[in-house]
Amino acid sequence: MADPILIIRENCMGIDAWMVDRHGKSQSVQDLARVVYEDLETVGEDQSLFDAGLAAVVQAIDPAIQKDNTVQVMLLLPAGQFYFRSISLPFTSRSKIRQVLPLELNARFPKELGPVVTDFFRYELHTQQSAPLVFSGSIEEEILKSYHASLMAAGLKPVAIVPGALAMAASFLKQNKEKKNFVFLDMDGCQMALILVVQGEIVQVRTLAENPASSLPEQAIRQMLLGFWQRFGITDPFHVYICGDLDTSVQKGMQKTLADIFKFQSDFTGQGVSEKELSESMTGPAFVDVSERIALMSPDLGMLNMCQGEYNSDSFVRTYAGYIASCCAMALLSFILFIVNIHMDISRLEKQVDLQNQAMTAIYKKTFPNKSIGNIDPLLLMQASVGEQTRGGSANADAENLDRVRAGSILLELSLCVPKTVDVQVSRLMLDKTRMILSGSADNYNTIDQVKGFIEKSPFFKKVNIGSAVAGKGGKRVDFKFIIEI
């Protein structure tokens, strides 16, 4: 079961609040409070009228709902707080539109504004001038920030801050998907908002500062329809739906105006509305119930939502908590499998080493049956035993004598290889059984290459590599190091 959502609608007269309980597909609406600003007794010096009204709304919320979590709120603001524009852009990517849209809208506002927050949706009409269009709504960031801060301070979590009239029209569309072309007139107590819906898409919003209880804005509706017909070259008739808390006498007073609007459409388009459709549009169905619209509202309703960026109450982690948890679980599982795979590889290598040791031990015992192994590596024992057998004693028995004899021979060979005319000095010689490291200095790099060539010509040496050749500290000589295989 989804959590209940608090819907607050604010206008110049006060605040209306409803609590919507969502049980599967069924929803119920509870009228919580209607706060009239003029009736507020005390307003603190650091409080706005909206803050004081919120306090009354919070008191009306069931304590059981407030106990465990912050109440989610949809805030419906007057349409006059927003700037609506419909423009054409040459691309369809949402990220690209969001990047370019502020630059396009900046020159289309009626006055110079500070920072604004903008949301949009795309639509395309099947007309003679069919082209993808972008419908956008913008609100000054200072205004949005004030509302957002007030809700958060009252312990309310805003999940949607939207134009109230647009939300009502979107809710009506959600329930009446078969109705494609109509004018939706929203009356929230302070101002009227005309919303033009074409082919099931909201294409225009116009606010009117008229008294909604007096009469229908017949002239404004005519101008809106004429403008659309002339711009797009189509002449489809439009029904009119009125949303507001209007009593029966006011509704009856509006029926004549509705009839005049339909007669105007019939004369202009040449497409008459049937008597059945006309009678339905002039009676009950033309007047939309507010509570029914509220019951169908949800944060994911297709409308403009200013709760984005820093004003989005859900952080990135909360918004994508499920995806992040899944990624963390996958990463942990991959790491565990990686560690297990390494341990299995190590175990296989250890088994191979054990098999090789066993094989070497068997060979050693077969070759030298009278000798014990103990804890010594059998390979080393075999090498030592083979040395004893081949040289008639310990493998290193005459190592000192061998090194001493060969070192003298090597020095003699080196002195014979290098001519006396070559300017080279040997400062260090390191010698083992198969390799010699010779260090010294020469007058330049060419001399080092010459010495390398002289040594390579001797059959006494297998291979000569220059380990390093760098300028000496004084900068006059070059220090070198030869690595020579014997």
C-alpha positions as CSV (number, residue, x, y, z in Angstrom):
1,M,0.0,0.0,0.0
2,A,1.4,3.4,-1.0
3,D,1.9,6.1,1.6
4,P,-0.9,8.8,1.8
5,I,0.0,12.0,0.1
6,L,-0.9,15.5,1.2
7,I,-2.1,17.9,-1.5
8,I,-2.0,21.6,-0.7
9,R,-3.4,24.2,-3.1
10,E,-2.4,27.8,-2.4
11,N,-3.9,31.0,-3.8
12,C,-4.2,34.7,-2.9
13,M,-7.1,33.9,-0.5
14,G,-5.7,31.0,1.5
15,I,-4.9,27.3,1.5
16,D,-6.9,24.2,0.7
17,A,-5.6,20.9,1.9
18,W,-6.6,17.3,1.1
19,M,-5.2,13.9,2.2
20,V,-5.3,11.3,-0.5
21,D,-5.1,7.6,0.6
22,R,-4.1,5.2,-2.2
23,H,-5.1,1.6,-1.7
24,G,-4.1,-0.2,-4.9
25,K,-6.2,1.3,-7.7
26,S,-8.8,2.8,-5.4
27,Q,-8.2,6.2,-3.8
28,S,-10.0,8.2,-1.2
29,V,-9.9,11.9,-0.6
30,Q,-10.2,13.5,2.9
31,D,-10.8,17.3,3.1
32,L,-8.3,18.4,5.8
33,A,-8.5,22.1,6.1
34,R,-9.4,25.3,4.4
35,V,-7.4,28.2,5.7
36,V,-8.4,31.7,4.8
37,Y,-5.6,34.2,5.3
38,E,-8.0,36.9,6.5
39,D,-9.1,34.7,9.3
40,L,-5.7,34.0,10.7
41,E,-5.5,35.4,14.2
42,T,-1.7,35.5,14.8
43,V,1.1,35.6,12.3
44,G,4.7,35.8,13.7
45,E,7.1,38.6,12.6
46,D,9.3,36.1,10.9
47,Q,6.3,34.1,9.4
48,S,4.6,34.6,6.1
49,L,0.9,34.0,5.6
50,F,1.7,30.7,3.9
51,D,3.8,29.6,6.9
52,A,0.9,30.4,9.3
53,G,-1.5,28.5,7.0
54,L,0.8,25.5,6.9
55,A,0.8,25.4,10.7
56,A,-3.0,25.0,10.7
57,V,-2.7,22.3,8.0
58,V,-0.1,20.3,10.0
59,Q,-2.4,20.3,13.0
60,A,-5.2,18.8,10.9
61,I,-3.0,15.9,9.8
62,D,-3.7,12.6,11.5
63,P,-0.8,12.1,14.1
64,A,-0.5,8.4,13.1
65,I,0.5,9.6,9.6
66,Q,3.1,12.0,11.0
67,K,4.5,9.5,13.5
68,D,6.8,7.3,11.4
69,N,7.8,9.4,8.4
70,T,7.7,12.8,6.9
71,V,4.5,13.5,5.1
72,Q,4.8,13.7,1.3
73,V,3.3,16.8,-0.2
74,M,2.2,18.0,-3.6
75,L,2.0,21.8,-3.7
76,L,-0.3,23.3,-6.3
77,L,0.6,27.0,-6.9
78,P,-1.4,29.6,-8.8
79,A,-0.7,29.5,-12.5
80,G,0.1,33.2,-12.4
81,Q,3.4,32.4,-10.5
82,F,4.7,30.6,-13.7
83,Y,5.7,31.6,-17.2
84,F,4.5,29.2,-19.8
85,R,6.0,29.0,-23.3
86,S,5.6,26.7,-26.3
87,I,8.6,26.7,-28.7
88,S,10.1,24.5,-31.4
89,L,13.6,23.1,-31.1
90,P,15.5,21.1,-33.7
91,F,16.4,18.1,-31.5
92,T,14.6,15.6,-29.3
93,S,17.2,14.6,-26.6
94,R,15.9,15.7,-23.1
95,S,19.5,16.4,-22.0
96,K,20.1,18.6,-25.0
97,I,16.7,20.4,-24.6
98,R,17.4,21.0,-20.9
99,Q,20.8,22.5,-21.8
100,V,19.5,24.8,-24.5
101,L,16.0,25.7,-23.2
102,P,17.1,28.4,-20.7
103,L,18.9,30.3,-23.5
104,E,15.9,30.1,-25.7
105,L,13.4,31.2,-23.0
106,N,15.5,34.1,-21.6
107,A,14.4,36.4,-24.4
108,R,10.8,35.3,-24.3
109,F,9.9,36.3,-20.7
110,P,7.8,39.5,-20.4
111,K,10.4,41.1,-18.0
112,E,14.0,40.5,-17.0
113,L,14.1,37.8,-14.4
114,G,16.7,36.4,-12.0
115,P,17.5,32.7,-11.8
116,V,14.5,30.5,-12.8
117,V,13.7,26.8,-12.5
118,T,12.2,25.3,-15.6
119,D,10.5,22.0,-16.4
120,F,9.2,20.9,-19.8
121,F,7.6,18.1,-21.9
122,R,7.6,17.4,-25.6
123,Y,4.7,16.9,-27.9
124,E,3.9,16.7,-31.6
125,L,0.6,17.7,-33.2
126,H,-0.7,16.0,-36.4
127,T,-1.4,19.1,-38.4
128,Q,-0.4,20.8,-41.7
129,Q,2.6,22.2,-39.9
130,S,3.6,19.1,-38.0
131,A,6.7,19.7,-35.9
132,P,8.0,18.6,-32.5
133,L,7.3,21.3,-29.9
134,V,8.4,21.9,-26.3
135,F,6.0,23.1,-23.7
136,S,7.8,24.7,-20.7
137,G,6.9,26.3,-17.4
138,S,9.3,28.4,-15.4
139,I,9.2,29.9,-11.9
140,E,11.5,32.4,-10.3
141,E,14.0,30.5,-8.1
142,E,13.5,32.9,-5.2
143,I,9.8,32.1,-5.1
144,L,10.3,28.4,-5.4
145,K,13.0,28.4,-2.7
146,S,10.7,30.2,-0.3
147,Y,7.9,27.7,-0.7
148,H,10.3,24.7,-0.5
149,A,11.9,26.1,2.7
150,S,8.4,26.6,4.3
151,L,7.4,23.1,3.6
152,M,10.6,21.5,4.9
153,A,10.4,23.7,8.1
154,A,6.9,22.4,8.7
155,G,8.1,18.8,8.5
156,L,6.5,18.3,5.1
157,K,8.4,16.6,2.2
158,P,7.7,18.2,-1.2
159,V,7.6,15.6,-4.0
160,A,6.0,17.9,-6.5
161,I,5.6,21.7,-6.8
162,V,3.4,22.3,-9.8
163,P,1.0,24.8,-11.4
164,G,-2.3,24.0,-9.9
165,A,-4.4,24.6,-13.0
166,L,-2.1,22.4,-15.1
167,A,-2.3,19.6,-12.5
168,M,-6.1,19.8,-12.6
169,A,-6.1,19.5,-16.4
170,A,-3.6,16.6,-16.4
171,S,-5.8,14.8,-13.8
172,F,-8.8,15.3,-16.1
173,L,-6.9,13.9,-19.0
174,K,-5.9,10.9,-17.0
175,Q,-9.5,10.0,-16.4
176,N,-10.8,11.0,-19.8
177,K,-8.3,9.8,-22.3
178,E,-10.9,9.6,-25.1
179,K,-11.4,13.4,-24.9
180,K,-8.8,14.9,-27.2
181,N,-9.8,18.5,-28.0
182,F,-11.2,20.8,-25.3
183,V,-10.7,24.0,-23.3
184,F,-10.2,23.4,-19.6
185,L,-11.2,26.4,-17.4
186,D,-9.8,26.3,-13.9
187,M,-11.2,28.6,-11.2
188,D,-9.2,28.5,-8.0
189,G,-10.8,31.5,-6.3
190,C,-8.4,34.3,-7.3
191,Q,-7.8,34.0,-11.0
192,M,-8.9,31.9,-14.0
193,A,-6.6,29.7,-16.0
194,L,-7.5,28.7,-19.5
195,I,-5.8,25.5,-20.7
196,L,-6.0,24.4,-24.3
197,V,-5.8,20.6,-25.0
198,V,-5.3,19.5,-28.5
199,Q,-5.1,15.8,-29.6
200,G,-4.6,14.9,-25.9
201,E,-1.7,17.3,-25.4
202,I,-1.6,20.4,-23.3
203,V,-0.4,23.1,-25.7
204,Q,-1.3,26.5,-24.1
205,V,-2.0,28.0,-20.7
206,R,-3.4,31.5,-20.2
207,T,-4.1,33.2,-16.9
208,L,-6.9,35.7,-16.4
209,A,-7.3,38.1,-13.5
210,E,-11.1,38.0,-13.6
211,N,-13.7,37.2,-10.9
212,P,-14.5,33.5,-11.7
213,A,-17.9,33.8,-10.0
214,S,-19.3,36.4,-12.4
215,S,-19.2,34.9,-15.9
216,L,-17.2,32.8,-18.3
217,P,-14.3,34.6,-20.1
218,E,-16.0,34.2,-23.4
219,Q,-13.8,36.7,-25.3
220,A,-10.6,35.0,-24.0
221,I,-11.8,31.5,-25.0
222,R,-12.6,32.8,-28.5
223,Q,-9.2,34.5,-28.9
224,M,-7.4,31.3,-27.7
225,L,-9.3,29.1,-30.3
226,L,-8.9,31.6,-33.1
227,G,-5.2,31.8,-32.4
228,F,-4.8,28.0,-32.5
229,W,-6.9,27.6,-35.7
230,Q,-5.0,30.3,-37.5
231,R,-1.5,29.0,-36.4
232,F,-2.0,25.3,-37.2
233,G,-4.5,25.5,-40.0
234,I,-7.0,23.1,-38.5
235,T,-10.6,23.9,-37.4
236,D,-11.6,21.1,-35.0
237,P,-14.4,22.1,-32.6
238,F,-13.5,22.2,-28.9
239,H,-15.6,21.4,-25.8
240,V,-15.3,23.5,-22.7
241,Y,-14.9,22.0,-19.2
242,I,-15.0,24.1,-16.0
243,C,-13.3,23.1,-12.8
244,G,-14.2,25.0,-9.6
245,D,-16.3,25.1,-6.5
246,L,-19.3,26.7,-8.2
247,D,-22.9,26.6,-6.9
248,T,-25.8,25.7,-9.0
249,S,-26.9,29.2,-9.7
250,V,-23.5,30.2,-11.1
251,Q,-23.5,27.1,-13.3
252,K,-26.8,27.9,-14.7
253,G,-25.7,31.5,-15.5
254,M,-22.8,30.1,-17.5
255,Q,-24.8,27.8,-19.7
256,K,-25.9,30.6,-22.0
257,T,-22.3,31.6,-22.5
258,L,-21.3,28.0,-23.3
259,A,-24.1,27.9,-25.9
260,D,-22.7,31.1,-27.5
261,I,-19.2,29.6,-27.6
262,F,-20.4,26.5,-29.4
263,K,-22.4,28.6,-31.9
264,F,-19.3,30.7,-32.5
265,Q,-17.3,27.5,-33.2
266,S,-19.9,26.1,-35.5
267,D,-20.1,29.4,-37.5
268,F,-16.3,29.6,-37.8
269,T,-15.4,26.0,-38.5
270,G,-18.5,24.9,-40.4
271,Q,-18.6,21.8,-38.1
272,G,-21.7,21.8,-36.0
273,V,-21.8,20.0,-32.6
274,S,-24.6,17.4,-32.3
275,E,-27.5,18.2,-30.0
276,K,-26.5,15.4,-27.7
277,E,-22.9,16.7,-27.4
278,L,-24.1,20.2,-26.9
279,S,-26.6,19.3,-24.2
280,E,-23.9,17.3,-22.4
281,S,-21.4,20.1,-22.5
282,M,-24.0,22.6,-21.2
283,T,-25.1,20.6,-18.3
284,G,-23.5,18.5,-15.5
285,P,-20.5,17.0,-17.5
286,A,-19.3,20.5,-18.4
287,F,-18.6,21.2,-14.7
288,V,-15.7,19.1,-13.3
289,D,-15.7,18.0,-9.7
290,V,-12.6,19.3,-7.8
291,S,-12.4,16.4,-5.3
292,E,-12.5,13.9,-8.2
293,R,-9.5,15.7,-9.8
294,I,-7.6,15.7,-6.5
295,A,-8.2,11.9,-6.0
296,L,-6.4,11.1,-9.3
297,M,-3.3,13.2,-8.6
298,S,0.1,11.6,-7.9
299,P,3.7,12.9,-8.2
300,D,4.3,10.9,-11.4
301,L,1.3,12.6,-13.2
302,G,2.4,14.0,-16.5
303,M,2.8,17.7,-15.7
304,L,5.5,20.3,-15.0
305,N,7.2,19.6,-11.7
306,M,9.6,22.2,-10.2
307,C,11.0,19.7,-7.6
308,Q,14.3,19.1,-9.3
309,G,17.9,19.7,-8.6
310,E,18.5,21.0,-5.1
311,Y,14.8,21.4,-4.6
312,N,14.3,17.6,-5.1
313,S,13.7,16.3,-1.5
314,D,15.1,12.9,-2.5
315,S,18.8,12.8,-2.7
316,F,20.6,10.8,-5.4
317,V,21.2,8.0,-3.0
318,R,17.5,7.8,-2.0
319,T,16.2,8.2,-5.5
320,Y,18.4,5.3,-6.8
321,A,18.7,3.3,-3.6
322,G,17.5,0.1,-5.2
323,Y,20.0,0.4,-8.1
324,I,22.8,1.3,-5.8
325,A,22.1,-1.6,-3.5
326,S,22.0,-3.9,-6.5
327,C,25.3,-2.6,-7.8
328,C,26.9,-3.0,-4.4
329,A,25.7,-6.5,-4.1
330,M,27.0,-7.4,-7.5
331,A,30.4,-5.8,-6.7
332,L,30.6,-7.7,-3.4
333,L,29.7,-10.9,-5.2
334,S,32.3,-10.3,-7.9
335,F,35.0,-9.6,-5.3
336,I,34.2,-12.8,-3.4
337,L,34.3,-14.8,-6.6
338,F,37.6,-13.1,-7.4
339,I,39.1,-14.0,-4.0
340,V,37.8,-17.6,-4.3
341,N,39.3,-17.9,-7.8
342,I,42.7,-16.7,-6.5
343,H,42.7,-19.2,-3.6
344,M,41.8,-22.0,-6.0
345,D,44.7,-21.0,-8.3
346,I,47.1,-21.0,-5.3
347,S,45.8,-24.4,-4.2
348,R,46.3,-25.9,-7.7
349,L,49.9,-24.5,-7.8
350,E,50.7,-25.9,-4.4
351,K,49.4,-29.3,-5.5
352,Q,51.6,-29.1,-8.6
353,V,54.6,-28.2,-6.5
354,D,53.9,-31.1,-4.2
355,L,53.7,-33.5,-7.1
356,Q,57.0,-32.2,-8.5
357,N,58.6,-32.6,-5.1
358,Q,57.3,-36.1,-4.8
359,A,58.6,-36.9,-8.2
360,M,62.1,-35.4,-7.4
361,T,62.2,-37.2,-4.1
362,A,61.4,-40.5,-5.9
363,I,64.2,-39.8,-8.4
364,Y,66.6,-38.9,-5.6
365,K,65.9,-42.0,-3.6
366,K,66.3,-44.1,-6.7
367,T,69.6,-42.5,-7.7
368,F,71.0,-42.2,-4.1
369,P,69.3,-45.0,-2.1
370,N,71.9,-44.7,0.8
371,K,71.2,-41.0,1.5
372,S,68.3,-39.5,3.6
373,I,66.5,-36.3,2.6
374,G,65.0,-34.9,5.8
375,N,63.5,-31.4,5.5
376,I,66.0,-30.3,2.8
377,D,64.8,-29.5,-0.8
378,P,65.4,-32.7,-2.8
379,L,66.4,-30.6,-5.9
380,L,69.3,-29.0,-3.9
381,L,70.3,-32.4,-2.6
382,M,70.4,-33.8,-6.1
383,Q,72.5,-30.8,-7.4
384,A,75.0,-31.3,-4.6
385,S,75.1,-35.0,-5.1
386,V,75.6,-34.7,-8.8
387,G,78.4,-32.2,-8.2
388,E,80.1,-34.6,-5.9
389,Q,79.8,-37.4,-8.4
390,T,81.0,-35.3,-11.4
391,R,83.9,-33.5,-9.5
392,G,84.7,-36.2,-7.1
393,G,83.8,-34.2,-4.0
394,S,81.8,-31.2,-2.8
395,A,80.3,-29.0,-5.5
396,N,82.1,-25.9,-3.9
397,A,85.2,-27.7,-2.7
398,D,87.6,-25.8,-5.0
399,A,85.5,-22.7,-5.6
400,E,87.9,-20.4,-3.9
401,N,90.9,-21.8,-5.9
402,L,88.8,-21.7,-9.2
403,D,87.8,-18.1,-8.6
404,R,91.3,-17.0,-7.8
405,V,92.8,-18.7,-10.9
406,R,90.1,-17.4,-13.3
407,A,90.2,-13.9,-11.9
408,G,93.9,-13.6,-12.8
409,S,93.3,-15.0,-16.2
410,I,90.5,-12.7,-16.8
411,L,92.5,-9.6,-15.8
412,L,95.3,-10.7,-18.1
413,E,92.9,-11.2,-21.0
414,L,91.3,-7.7,-20.4
415,S,94.7,-6.0,-20.4
416,L,95.6,-7.7,-23.7
417,C,92.2,-6.8,-25.3
418,V,92.4,-3.1,-24.6
419,P,95.2,-1.2,-26.4
420,K,97.4,1.1,-24.3
421,T,96.4,4.1,-26.5
422,V,92.8,3.9,-25.4
423,D,92.0,6.3,-22.5
424,V,90.1,4.0,-20.2
425,Q,90.5,3.3,-16.4
426,V,89.1,0.3,-14.6
427,S,88.0,1.1,-11.0
428,R,86.0,-2.0,-10.0
429,L,85.7,-5.6,-11.0
430,M,83.1,-8.0,-9.6
431,L,83.3,-11.7,-10.6
432,D,81.2,-14.8,-10.1
433,K,81.3,-18.2,-11.9
434,T,79.6,-17.1,-15.1
435,R,79.4,-13.3,-15.1
436,M,81.6,-10.3,-14.5
437,I,80.8,-6.6,-13.8
438,L,83.4,-4.2,-14.9
439,S,83.2,-0.5,-13.8
440,G,85.4,2.4,-14.8
441,S,85.7,5.6,-16.8
442,A,86.7,6.8,-20.3
443,D,87.3,10.1,-22.0
444,N,84.1,9.9,-24.1
445,Y,81.2,7.7,-25.2
446,N,83.0,6.6,-28.4
447,T,85.8,5.1,-26.4
448,I,83.3,3.1,-24.4
449,D,81.9,1.6,-27.6
450,Q,85.5,0.8,-28.8
451,V,86.3,-1.0,-25.5
452,K,83.1,-3.0,-25.8
453,G,84.1,-4.0,-29.3
454,F,87.7,-5.0,-28.2
455,I,86.3,-7.2,-25.4
456,E,83.7,-8.9,-27.6
457,K,86.5,-10.0,-30.0
458,S,88.1,-12.1,-27.3
459,P,86.9,-15.8,-27.3
460,F,87.3,-15.7,-23.6
461,F,84.1,-13.7,-23.2
462,K,80.7,-14.8,-24.6
463,K,78.7,-11.5,-24.4
464,V,79.3,-7.9,-23.4
465,N,76.4,-5.5,-22.5
466,I,76.8,-1.9,-21.5
467,G,74.9,-1.6,-18.2
468,S,75.3,2.2,-18.0
469,A,77.2,5.1,-19.4
470,V,76.8,8.5,-17.8
471,A,78.8,11.6,-17.5
472,G,81.0,11.8,-14.4
473,K,80.7,14.3,-11.6
474,G,83.4,16.5,-13.1
475,G,81.8,16.4,-16.5
476,K,85.1,15.6,-18.2
477,R,84.9,11.8,-18.2
478,V,82.2,9.2,-18.8
479,D,81.5,6.5,-16.2
480,F,80.6,3.1,-17.5
481,K,79.6,-0.3,-16.3
482,F,80.0,-3.5,-18.5
483,I,78.1,-6.7,-17.8
484,I,80.1,-9.5,-19.3
485,E,79.2,-13.2,-19.6
486,I,82.2,-15.5,-19.3
